[in-house]
Amino acid sequence: MIRLLHIEWIKLWNNRWSKLLLFGYLFLLTSIALIAAIRFDIGPVKFHLADQGIFNFPYIWHFNTFIAAWMKLFLAIIIVSMTANEYSYKTIKQNLIDGLSHADFLKTKVYMVLALALASTLLIALMSGILGGVFSDYTTPSLVFQDISFLAAYFVKLVTFFSFCLFAGVLVKRSAFALGFIVIWQIFEGILTGLLYWKAFKNDTAIVAAETAEQITSFFPLVSMYSLIKQPFTRLNGIQTVAKQVGETFENAYQTTAMEYIVALFWAGLFIWGTHQLLKRRDL
């Protein structure tokens, strides 16, 4: 495993654009901490974002993983470009000539996917722990670790999305077109989701049909990844207070369910299996 991961790391580190994207990703990820410095003092109005509770335990685990998940595109570009470059520079053929099997070649990619996802998860865990320790109003152990399961959801989300990117890179073999494929798939899922909800609300049993539409779309690849970490903003005390004043309540289920993990991991496994099948059947 170490040898195969080392092979992939050498390819990544010797690619200038991959290093640039990696450092850009690390910068953006750590810049979440800069949110704590946002402060507005306009006359009697004083606003400090850190005082709004976003860095309180256990909320910080939810907030940071949700925000960080949007930055995964940087790592996705690295995975797609590194995979596509194997075809452009014929390194995949050279690896096979040098003795790597198709399975070993795929393992180098999968190990890198797991390593990048794990490194990102550990960084978010470290950063959240530090920010929470500094700014949180609640530091009792039961609250500190209450929602730490969002880190597991974040890890699974990255692994599933990166597996999709790996599959796209092998399928299309050109980085720009592979990224375009991912965008097109996102649009396709969005259109299909919109059509399902449109049909749901056209009939008399709107509530039941809408629930059915939601259940169907939850099995879509990208939707299943997004569903692992729901939006955290309606959990904020300020938003809850405003909602109560206007007679609204938020009763969202924020925790990740076992079924959501299963669906996402199913897609991750399917993408990796599909990548293996493409590698075996193609004339490289």
C-alpha positions in Angstrom: 0.0 0.0 0.0 2.8 2.4 1.0 4.7 1.7 -2.2 1.6 2.4 -4.4 0.7 5.5 -2.5 4.3 6.8 -2.9 4.1 6.3 -6.6 1.0 8.4 -6.9 2.4 11.0 -4.5 5.5 11.4 -6.7 3.2 12.1 -9.7 1.2 14.7 -7.8 4.2 16.5 -6.3 6.0 16.7 -9.6 3.0 18.3 -11.3 3.1 22.1 -10.8 -0.6 22.7 -11.3 -1.5 20.0 -8.8 0.8 21.5 -6.2 -0.7 24.9 -6.8 -4.3 23.6 -6.5 -3.3 21.7 -3.3 -1.8 24.8 -1.7 -4.8 26.8 -2.8 -7.1 24.3 -1.2 -5.2 24.3 2.0 -5.3 28.1 2.1 -9.1 28.2 1.6 -9.7 25.5 4.1 -7.7 27.2 6.8 -9.3 30.6 5.9 -12.4 29.4 7.7 -10.6 30.5 10.8 -10.6 34.0 9.4 -14.3 34.1 9.8 -13.7 34.7 13.5 -12.1 38.0 12.6 -15.1 39.4 10.8 -16.3 42.4 12.8 -18.5 45.4 11.9 -18.6 48.5 14.1 -21.0 51.0 12.6 -22.0 53.6 15.3 -24.0 51.8 17.9 -24.3 48.6 15.8 -21.5 46.2 16.7 -21.4 42.8 15.0 -18.8 40.1 15.6 -19.5 36.9 13.6 -17.7 34.7 16.2 -20.2 35.9 18.8 -23.1 34.5 16.8 -22.4 31.0 17.9 -20.9 29.5 14.7 -17.9 28.3 16.7 -19.8 26.9 19.6 -19.6 23.2 20.4 -21.2 21.0 19.1 -22.4 23.3 16.2 -18.9 23.9 14.9 -18.5 20.3 13.7 -21.6 20.8 11.5 -20.8 24.3 10.3 -17.1 23.7 9.4 -17.7 20.4 7.6 -20.5 21.9 5.5 -18.5 24.9 4.5 -15.3 22.9 3.8 -17.2 20.4 1.6 -17.8 23.2 -0.9 -14.1 23.6 -1.4 -13.6 20.0 -2.4 -13.6 21.1 -6.1 -9.9 21.9 -5.8 -9.0 18.3 -4.9 -11.5 17.1 -7.5 -9.6 19.0 -10.2 -6.4 17.4 -9.0 -7.8 13.9 -9.1 -9.4 14.4 -12.6 -6.3 16.0 -14.0 -3.9 13.4 -12.6 -6.1 10.6 -13.9 -6.5 12.2 -17.4 -2.7 12.9 -17.6 -2.1 9.2 -17.3 -3.5 8.9 -20.8 -2.2 12.1 -22.2 1.4 11.3 -21.1 1.1 7.6 -21.6 2.3 7.0 -18.0 -0.5 4.4 -17.5 0.9 2.3 -20.3 4.4 2.7 -18.8 3.2 1.7 -15.4 1.7 -1.5 -16.8 4.9 -2.3 -18.7 6.9 -1.8 -15.5 4.9 -4.5 -13.8 1.8 -2.9 -12.3 -1.4 -4.7 -12.9 -4.7 -3.0 -13.7 -5.8 -3.6 -10.1 -2.5 -2.1 -8.8 -2.8 0.9 -11.0 -6.4 1.5 -9.7 -5.2 1.0 -6.1 -2.7 3.9 -6.5 -5.6 6.1 -7.4 -7.9 4.8 -4.7 -5.3 5.1 -2.0 -4.7 8.7 -3.1 -8.4 9.4 -2.9 -8.5 8.0 0.6 -5.4 9.8 1.6 -6.7 13.2 0.4 -10.1 12.7 2.1 -8.5 11.6 5.3 -6.0 14.5 5.4 -8.7 17.0 4.7 -10.9 15.4 7.5 -8.1 15.5 10.0 -7.3 19.1 9.1 -11.0 20.1 9.6 -11.0 18.2 12.9 -7.9 20.0 14.2 -9.1 23.4 13.0 -12.6 22.9 14.5 -11.1 21.7 17.8 -8.9 24.8 18.0 -11.6 27.3 17.0 -14.1 25.7 19.4 -11.6 25.7 22.2 -11.0 29.4 21.7 -14.5 30.8 20.9 -17.0 28.2 22.2 -19.2 29.1 25.1 -19.6 25.4 25.9 -16.7 23.2 26.7 -18.1 20.3 28.6 -17.0 17.0 27.1 -20.5 15.8 26.4 -21.1 18.9 24.2 -17.7 19.0 22.7 -18.0 15.6 21.1 -21.8 15.5 20.6 -21.8 16.1 16.8 -18.3 14.9 16.0 -20.0 12.3 13.7 -20.2 15.1 11.1 -16.5 14.4 10.5 -17.3 10.8 9.4 -20.0 12.2 7.1 -17.5 14.6 5.7 -15.0 11.8 5.0 -17.5 9.6 3.3 -18.7 12.6 1.2 -15.2 13.3 0.0 -14.5 9.7 -0.8 -17.7 9.3 -2.8 -17.2 12.5 -4.7 -13.5 11.8 -5.4 -14.5 8.3 -6.6 -16.9 9.9 -9.0 -14.1 12.2 -10.3 -11.8 9.2 -10.7 -14.4 7.4 -12.8 -15.0 10.6 -14.9 -11.3 11.0 -15.5 -10.9 7.4 -16.7 -14.1 7.5 -18.7 -13.4 10.7 -20.6 -9.6 10.7 -20.5 -9.3 14.5 -20.9 -9.3 16.6 -17.8 -11.3 19.5 -19.2 -13.9 17.2 -20.7 -14.0 15.1 -17.5 -14.8 18.2 -15.5 -17.4 19.1 -18.1 -18.9 15.7 -17.7 -19.2 16.2 -13.9 -20.9 19.6 -14.5 -23.3 18.2 -17.0 -24.2 15.3 -14.6 -24.9 17.9 -12.0 -27.2 19.8 -14.4 -28.9 16.5 -15.4 -29.6 15.6 -11.8 -30.9 19.1 -11.1 -33.3 18.9 -14.1 -34.5 15.4 -13.2 -35.1 16.5 -9.6 -37.0 19.6 -10.7 -39.2 17.5 -13.0 -40.0 15.0 -10.2 -41.0 17.8 -7.8 -42.9 19.6 -10.6 -44.9 16.5 -11.3 -45.4 15.9 -7.5 -47.0 19.2 -6.9 -49.2 19.1 -9.9 -51.5 16.4 -8.5 -54.0 16.4 -5.6 -51.8 14.3 -3.3 -49.0 16.8 -3.3 -47.6 16.1 0.2 -47.4 12.3 -0.3 -46.1 12.7 -3.9 -43.5 15.3 -2.8 -42.2 12.9 -0.1 -42.0 10.2 -2.8 -40.0 12.5 -5.1 -37.6 13.3 -2.3 -37.1 9.6 -1.6 -36.3 9.0 -5.2 -33.9 11.8 -5.6 -32.1 10.8 -2.4 -30.7 7.9 -4.4 -29.1 10.1 -7.1 -25.3 10.1 -6.8 -24.6 13.8 -6.2 -27.8 14.3 -4.2 -26.8 11.4 -1.9 -23.4 13.1 -1.4 -25.0 16.4 -0.5 -27.4 14.8 1.8 -24.6 13.5 4.1 -24.2 17.0 5.5 -27.4 19.1 5.5 -27.2 22.9 5.7 -26.5 24.1 9.2 -27.7 27.7 9.1 -31.2 27.1 10.5 -29.7 25.7 13.6 -28.3 29.2 14.6 -30.0 30.7 17.6 -30.4 34.0 15.8 -32.2 32.4 12.9 -34.3 30.3 15.2 -35.3 33.4 17.2 -36.3 35.4 14.0 -38.3 32.4 12.7 -40.3 32.2 16.0 -41.0 35.9 15.9 -42.7 35.5 12.4 -44.5 32.3 13.5 -42.2 29.8 11.7 -40.3 26.8 13.1 -37.5 24.7 11.7 -37.8 21.0 12.4 -35.1 19.7 10.1 -33.3 16.4 10.8 -29.7 17.4 10.6 -28.0 14.2 11.6 -26.8 11.7 8.9 -28.8 8.5 8.8 -27.5 5.0 8.3 -29.3 4.8 4.9 -27.6 8.0 3.7 -24.2 6.5 4.5 -25.2 3.2 2.7 -26.4 5.0 -0.4 -23.2 7.2 -0.6 -20.9 4.2 0.0 -22.8 2.2 -2.6 -22.1 4.9 -5.2 -18.4 5.1 -4.2 -18.0 1.3 -4.6 -19.9 1.4 -7.9 -17.7 4.2 -9.3 -14.5 2.4 -8.3 -15.8 -0.9 -9.8 -16.8 0.9 -13.0 -13.3 2.5 -13.2 -11.7 -1.0 -12.8 -13.9 -2.3 -15.6 -12.9 0.5 -17.9 -9.2 -0.1 -17.2 -9.5 -3.8 -17.9 -11.5 -3.5 -21.1 -9.7 -0.6 -22.8 -6.8 -0.9 -25.2 -4.3 1.3 -23.4 
